[in-house]
């Protein structure tokens, strides 16, 4: 990961949000908001629950890669 992790609240839930720079984006991912590819080499965000009931390890394992725009409008 390349950026500073921060916490955001969305729809009553806490989320960790961590930016990934284009230089660190070495794989393709599927954005959960738009279902389009977050292409390798594209700066984006990694997002996971900060308040999940199954614990930190489960929350981290369920993290998803989002287009920055999709997270902002979501």
C-alpha positions in Angstrom: 0.0 0.0 0.0 1.3 3.5 -0.7 -0.9 6.1 1.0 -2.0 6.9 4.5 -4.8 4.8 5.8 -7.8 6.8 7.1 -11.2 6.0 8.6 -14.4 7.1 6.9 -18.0 6.7 7.9 -20.5 5.6 5.3 -24.1 4.7 5.9 -23.5 4.2 9.6 -20.5 1.9 9.2 -16.8 2.7 9.7 -14.4 1.9 6.8 -10.6 2.0 6.4 -9.6 3.6 3.2 -6.1 3.4 1.9 -4.9 5.0 -1.4 -2.7 3.0 -3.8 -0.5 4.9 -6.2 -0.3 4.0 -9.9 3.2 2.8 -9.4 2.1 0.3 -6.7 -1.0 -0.9 -8.6 0.5 -4.0 -10.1 -2.6 -6.1 -10.7 -6.1 -5.7 -12.2 -9.1 -5.7 -9.8 -12.8 -5.5 -10.1 -14.4 -2.4 -8.6 -17.4 -3.5 -6.5 -19.3 -0.3 -7.3 -19.3 -0.2 -11.1 -18.1 -3.8 -11.8 -15.4 -2.5 -14.2 -11.8 -3.3 -14.0 -9.4 -1.2 -11.9 -6.6 -1.6 -14.4 -3.0 -2.2 -13.4 -1.2 1.1 -13.2 -4.3 3.0 -12.1 -4.2 4.9 -8.8 -7.2 3.7 -6.7 -8.4 2.9 -3.1 -8.4 -0.2 -1.0 -11.4 -0.2 1.3 -12.3 -2.6 4.2 -14.6 -2.5 7.3 -13.2 -1.0 10.4 -16.1 -2.1 12.6 -17.0 -5.6 11.4 -18.2 -8.2 13.9 -15.9 -11.0 12.8 -12.7 -9.2 13.7 -9.8 -7.4 12.1 -8.5 -10.4 10.2 -11.8 -11.1 8.5 -12.4 -7.5 7.7 -8.9 -7.2 6.1 -9.4 -10.4 4.1 -12.6 -9.0 2.6 -11.0 -5.7 1.5 -11.9 -4.5 -2.0 -10.2 -2.3 -4.6 -12.3 0.7 -5.7 -11.9 3.4 -8.4 -11.4 6.6 -6.4 -14.3 8.2 -8.2 -16.7 5.3 -7.4 -15.8 5.4 -3.7 -16.4 9.2 -3.7 -19.9 9.0 -5.2 -20.9 5.8 -3.5 
